[in-house]
């Protein structure tokens, strides 16, 4: 389930970035990075 949560945070971060909501985007990217580091979901590492 955490991998899906990581994907959600990445997509939400992209959406916020596109809407110029940089602070929210950063929060989503930070959450995604924490999940990648915790789970080893390195397939998404390059997207961070």
N, C-alpha and C positions, 0 to 999 in steps of 0.2 A: 504494500500500500504506500510505503514511503516513496517509492519510485514514481508513482502517479502524482504524489504530492510535490515532488521535485519538478516534474513536468509542468504541473499547474503553476508553480512559482515562476518558472522560466517564461511561460506564456503570459502570465499576468504582468511580469516585469517588462516584457516586450510591449505589451499593450499600454502600460503606464508610460513607458518611454515615448511611444508614438503619440501619446496625448500630452506630452511635455510635463508629466507628473514625475519629475526626477526623484524626489524623495521617496515616493511610494515604490518606484521602480527599483531603487537601491535596496529597499527593505525586502522586496521579493527576491532579488538576486542574492542578497545575503542569506536568506532562508534556504534558497536552492543550493548555495555553496556549502552551507552547514550540512545539508542532507547528503550531498555528494561526498563530502569529507567523512561523514559518519558511516555511510553505507558502501562506499567504494564504487559508486555509480559513475565511473570515470568516462562512460560514453557521452555524458553531458558536460564534462569538464571544459571542453573547448568552447561551449556556448556561454560559459560564465565570463 
